[in-house]
Amino acid sequence: MAYRVLAACPLTLVQNAAPSPWGIFPKGSFSRLRRLQAPTPYPGHVHIKPPRFADIAIALSLLALAIAGLIMIQSYSLDLGRAADPLGYALVVAMTAPIAWRQQFPRMVLWLVFVAWAVYASLGYVDGTGIFGVIVAIYGVGLYLSRRQAVLHGTGVIVLAVAWTTVGTLTNPEVHPLSILSVIIAFALPLEIGIIDNRRHLRLADLEVAHARRERAHRAAALDAVRAERARIARELHDVVAHEMTVMTLQAEGAKRLAAKSDPAVGEALQTISESGRKGLTEMQRMIGVLRASELDATNAVVTELAEAGETAPTPTTTFPYLEDLSPMPSLAGLPDLAAKVEASGLPVHLEITGNAHVPAGVELSAYRIVQESLTNAMKHAGPGANAVVTVKRRDGEVSITVDDDGRGVISDVAQSHGGHGIAGMGERVAALGGVFEAGARSGGGFRVFATLPTSDDQVATPRRWTADSKVGIIVSRDNP
């Protein structure tokens, strides 16, 4: 632990390196991390970052400690070896000052400090705290170099130190044979600690890269899911509005023929209504096409980002299969059939629909889709033995939908990548109508989806843009009782 106190300090990125939330990866530290670093300005250029404040502080602390030890020995007139002189102080500086560059030049610093220490001890100077400089330098080699390079240079220093100590024990009877063991421990231990820390930082780097990859992949999948859901919403709303406008146009055409003979002015007004209806249908189709194209462009931008990073992403849907579905639009009247189909698939469903207030066709469609997606998620993630309860309340001004299940609750990590984006689609629907949407784990177990959709024009809020969580595609607002 003493080695960690003396030598451990956070690694830092070079100025030209790619940013990292960990903030611990210097230039040239880990060969496997070079892909995270920005390219050099021109071939052969090497950007050298100035010494960090922490490294300078360590070097100055070691220098002050060594000089203070020499002064104390001289002040007490202790005969522990050759008295310090200008050469001795110069060697002390050589043993400690290079530590400030241990990140930039770990090999050079190690050998400079080791040679200075060996010369210092060979000349008979008091061998006090100067050895700590070698300990810090050899730890830096283990931390900043690859394992092969660290073992190569660290072992070289240890072998030379053992050889030099062995010669000392043979030529100087005052040198205890256990000094060889102490040298091995003093140098091998910090080297091994540095190598272990190197591996730990590499694991953190791998986790960081994997996390960034998952973030981008989830973002691409969420965007594609939201885009596809918006395309379906656009198609369904188009069909609802188109039906009403078509009826209006046809009625105006028929009324125009009847009124043309009796009142030409009424016929002209009905002609204007008919033409406006046709123009409205054309303009609505054009705007929906623009909406779909913009959503596809947003998804393609994320997919391009993933491709540039050398990663794969979900292929965005370039066609709209929903446009080929000519079946009638679903409504709340179709919920019993939906519940029966879900029960036939193995999930018991209790359906309760209350109230008889009028619900516009577009709102009915969104309510049906919310129940459909919620039951689909329950079948996927609730697990065996689960039950679902669907409650739909039609009140004046709004319709509320609650879908509860007593299954496993929050979507698991494995399921997130497959089923989490359906909730983003439900949120998109509710946001388009200006309603309220919540989804999350129930405090008593299971999962709940709750939505409130306004049904009257004076209560419909301004449509809001849905923002899904980039990791899961689900927003958990609170635990529901």
N, C-alpha and C positions, 0 to 999 in steps of 0.2 A: 504493500500500500504506500510505502514511503516513495517508491518510484513514481507512482501515479501522482502523488502530491507535487513532486519535483518536476515531472516531465509532462504530465497530461495537460493539454490545453486544446480548445476546439480547433479543428481545421477550418480553413476558410477558402472560398472560391477566388480564383484569379479574376481580375477585372473583366477579361474578355470571355469568361466562361458563362455557360448558360445558367440562369438563376436556379436556385434550389431551395425549397422551404426548409431543408435540414440545415443548410449553411455550414457544411462540414467537409467539403470536398475541394482540396487545393489542386492546382495545376501539377500534373505529373505524379500525383499521389498514388492513384490506382489505375493501372493500365486498362482495367475493365470499364472505367468511368470516362475514358477519353471521348466516347461518343456523346457525352453530355457537354463537352467543351466546344466553344466556338472556334472556327478555323483561324489560323494565324494570318496576319495581314498579307504576308508574302512569303514564298518558300524560304526556309532557313531562318526566319525570324522567330525568336523566342522571347516572349514577354515575361520579364522577371518582376514579380510583385515585391515591393519593399517589405522588410521584416515587419511582422505584426507586433503590436504593442506588448502582447503577452510574452512573446519570445524575447523581446528586448528586456522586459522586466525579469524574466528568468535568468538571462545572461548577466544582467547587472546584479541580481541577488546572489548568484553564485560567485561573481567576482568580489562583491563586498564581503561575503562570508569567508572566502579564502584569504583576502587581505587582512580582515579582522583577526583571523586565526594566527596569521604570521605576526601581526603586531602584538597580540596578546602573548605569544610565546617569547618574543623578544623582550617585552616589558617585564616578564617574570624571570628572564635570564635562564630559560630552560634549555638544557643541552640535549636536544632531540635530533640534531642533525646540523647540516650546514646552514649558517645564518643567511637570511634573505638578503640579497643584494639586487642591484638593478636588473641583472640577468634573471634572477629568480622571479622578480615581480613581472618581468616581460613574459616569462613562461607561464605565470599564473594568468596573465591576460590572454595568452594564446590558448589556455585550457578552457576559458570561459566565454570570451567575447564571440567566437564563431557560433555559439549556440543561438544567437539571434537570427542566423540564416539556416537553421536546421530544417525548415520546411522546403526552402528553395534548393539547397545543396546538401542533402542528408549524407551522401557518401563522403564528400569532401570535408564536411564538418566533422564527421566521425574520425577520419584519419588524421586531420589536423589536431584535433583535441587529444587523440590517443598518442600521437608522436610527441606532442608537447608534454603530456603527462609522463611518458616514458623517459624523455630527456630530463625532465624535472626530477624524477625519482632517481635516475641513474647518477645525477650529479650530487646526490646526497642531501638535497633540500628536504625540509620537513614535509613529509607526505600527509598533509592534513585533509582539507576538504576538496582538493583539486580533483580527486577521483570522481566526485559527483558530476563534473562536466562530462566525463567519459560515459557515465551511467545515463545521463540525459541524452547524449548524442546517440548511443547505441539503441536506446528506446525509440528515438526518432527514426532510425534506420528501419526498425521493425514496423513502425507505424506508417511511414510514408513510402516505402518501397514494396515491390512485390515480394512474396514469400521467398522465392528463389534468390533474389538479389539480397534480401535481408539476411538469409542464412549464409550466403556467400561472404558478405562483408563482415557480418557479426562473428561468424566462426573464425575468419581470418584474424580479427582483433583478439578474440579469446585465445587462439593458438599462440599468437605472438606474446600475449600477456602471460600465459602459462609458461612458455619457454623462458621468458625473461625472469619470471619469479623463480622458476626451477634453478636457473643459473645463480640467482641470488642466494637461494638456500644452500647451494653447494659451495659457494665462495665466501659467504658471510654467515658465520655460525649464529649471529644474532637474529637471523631471519628464520622464523618458525616454519616447519614443513606444512603446517595447516594453512599457511598463507596461500598456497596453490589452490586449495579448496575454496578459500574465501574469494579469491580472484574469479574463479569459475562461477561461483554463485552471484557475485556482484555484477558480472557482465552478462551471464546467460539468462538470469531472471528478468531483467528489464527488456532484453531482446525478445524473449518469449511473450512477455506482457504486450509489447508493441505489436507483435505478429497477431496476437489474439484480438487486440483492438482493431487492427487492420481488417480482420475478417468480419468483425462486428460492423464496422463502417460499410464494408462491401454489402453485407446483408441489408443494412438500412438503405443503401443505394438501390439495390435490387427491388426492395419493397417500394421505394419511391417511384421507380420507373414503372413497376407493375401497377401501382396505384394511379399514376398519370394515364397509363394505357386504358385502365378500366374506366376512368373518368371520361375520357374521350369517347370510348365505345358506348358507354351508357348515354352520353349526351347525344350521340348520333342516333342511337336507337330511340331515345325519347323524342327527338325531333321528327324522326320518320313516323313514329306512332301518332304523334300529335298532328302531323301533316295529313296522314291518312284519315284520321278521325275528322279533321276539318273538311276534308274532301267529301266524306260521307255526310257530314252535317250540311255542307253546301248543297249537295245533291238532294237530300231529303227536304230541306227548306225550299229549294228550288221547285221540287215537285208540289209541295203544299201551296206555295204562293202562285206557281204557274197554273195550278188547277183553278184557284179563285180568279186569277186574272183572265184565264181562258173563258171561264163561265161568264165573267163580266163582259168580255169582248163579244162573245156569241150573243148574249142577251142584247147588247147594244146594236149589233147587226140586225137582229130580228126586229127590235123595236124601231130601228131606222126605216125598215121597209114598210112597217105599218104606219109610221108617222109621216112618211114622205108625201103621201097624197093629201093628208089632212092639214099638216102644218110643216111647211118646208124649214122653218127656223128650228123646230124640234129635231127634224131629220139631220140638219147640219150639226147640231149639238151632239147628237148620238154618233154621227160620223167622227167628230173630234174625239169622243170617248173611245170609240173603236180603234182609231189610229193611235191614241195614247197608250191603249192597252198593248197593242202590238209592239210599239216602241219600247214600252216598259219590259216586256218579255225579252226582247232582243238585248236591251241594256243589261238586264239581270244576268243573262247568260254570259255576256262579255265580262262583267265584273267578277262572276264566279270563276271564269277561266283565268282571270288575272290573279285572283286569290290563290288558286291551286298552283299556278306557275310560281308565285312568290314563295310559297311554302316549299315547293320542290327545290327552288334555288337555295333556300336556307339549309335544307338537308344536304344538298350536294356540296355546299361549302364545307360542312363538317366532315363529310366523307372524303373530300379532297385533302383536308388537313390530316386525316388519319392516313391516307395514302402516302402523303409526303413524309410522314413519320415511319413509313414501312409497316403499317399495321392494317388489319382488315376491319371492315365495318359492315353493318347490315346494308344490303343493297336497297336504296330507296325505290319505292314503287313509282314507276314512270307512267303507268296506266291507271285507270280508275275503274276497276271491275264493278263498283257499285252502280255505275251508269248503265250497265247492262241488265241490272235487276229491275224488272218491270212489275214486280209483285206489288199489291196494295201497301200503302204506308201503314205500319203497325200503330196501334193505339192502346189505351188502357183497357179496352174491351178484349184485347188479345192476351192479357196477363194470365187468366186462368189456363189457357192452352200452353202458355210458356211454362207455368208452374208444373203442369202435368208432364211436359217433356223433361223438365229437370228432375222430377221425382222418378220418372222412368229410367233416368241415368244413374240413380242411386242416392240422390240427396233429397230427403223429405223436406217439403216446403209448405209452410202455413201462410196462406194469402188472405189479407184483409183489406178491402177497399171500402172506404166510408165516404159519405157526402155525395151530393148530386149537383154540385155547382158546375157551371159550364167551364170547360177547359179548351183553349184553342188547339187546333190540330198540331201546330208546331210544338207546343208545350207537351201535348200528349205523346208525341213522337219521342221527345227527349226523355220524358219520364219512363216510357217503355224501354228505351235503350239503357237508361241507368239501371233499371231493375235487371235487365238482361245481362249486362256486363257484371253486375254485382253477384248474381247467381253463378255466372261462369267462373268468376274468381273463387267463389266459395267451393264450387266443385273441384277446382284445381288445387286449392291450398288449405281448405278446412280440415281435410283428412277424413278417415273412415269414422262412421258413427256420428257425424255432425248433422245438425238440423239448421234450417234457415227459416226466418220469419220475415215476411214482406208486408209492410204496412203502407198503404197509400191513402192519404186524406185529402179530399177535394173540398176546399173551403173557398169562400168568397175572396177573390184576390190572389189566391195562391194554391198550389198543390205541393204537399210534402211527401217525400219518399224516404222510408227507413228500411234498410235491409240488414238484419242481424244474423250472425251465425255463432254457434258455440264450439267452433273448431279450434285450431291451433293458434289463431290470433294473427299477430303481425307476420307478414310474408317473410319467409326464410331467405337467407342469402342466395341459395340456389334458385329459388323461385323468382327472385327479384329480376333476374336477367331475362325471364320468360313471361311473367305475368304482371309485372308492376306497372306497365305502361297503360293498361286498360283504365286504371284510375285517372291517369292524366287525361285520357279521352273524355271520361265523365266530367272531370273538372272543366274541360274545354267547353262542353255542352252547357253546363250551368253558367259559366262565365259569359257565354254568348247571349244568354237570356237575362243576365243581371241578377242571378240568384245566389244562393248560399250553398256551399258544398263543404262537407267534412268527411274524412275517412281516417280510421285509426283503430287501434286495439281497444277493446272494452276492458275496464278495470276488473271485471269478473271473469274474464276469459272470452276468447272469440274475437270477432271483428265486426265493425259497424260502418256502414255507408249511409250518410244522411244528406239529403238535398232538399232545398226549398226553391220552387220555381214560381215567379210571379205570373199571374194569368190575366191581369187587367192592364190596360195601356197606361193608366195613371200611376201604376206601381212598378212598372218595368223600369229598372235602373239602366243606366248607360252600360252597354256591354263592356266587360273588362277583359284584358288580355290574360290568358292563363299562363302561369309560370310554374312548370313542374320541377320537382327536385331532380338534379342532374344524376343522382346515383340510383334512385329507385323509381322516379316518375310518380311519386305519391307524396301528398302533403298530409301530415298528421297534425291536426289542429289542437286536439286535446283528447284525454281519455274519456270515453263515454261511459256512463253508469250502466 
